[in-house]
Amino acid sequence: MRTTGLGKTSEQWHQEIQEENFLEAQMRNETLE
């Protein structure tokens, strides 16, 4: 498995990015209601 400069695997990065996008989407939905 490839690791990034910070020593995280690309899978860990992918999961973190997905969680951040999910939280951002939730916040946007709450402000729209």
N, C-alpha and C positions, 0 to 999 in steps of 0.2 A: 504493500500500500504506500502511496505517496504521502509525504507529510509536508505541511507548509512551513514557513519560516518560524512560526511560533511553536512548532512541534505538534500541532493538531493534525489529525488526519482529515482528508477532504470530506469524509463522511460527517465528521463532527462539525466542520464549517457549514456544510449543507444543512444540517439539522438546526444549527443556531440561526442561520439566515431564514429558514422557514419559520421558526418560532417568532423571530422579530417581525417578519412580514405579517404573520397571523395576528400578533398583538396590535400592529399598526392598523390593520384592517378592522379589528374589533373596535378600536378607539374611534375610527372614522364612522363606523356604523352607529356608535352610541351618540356621536355628536349630530348625526343626521336625524335621529329620532326626536 
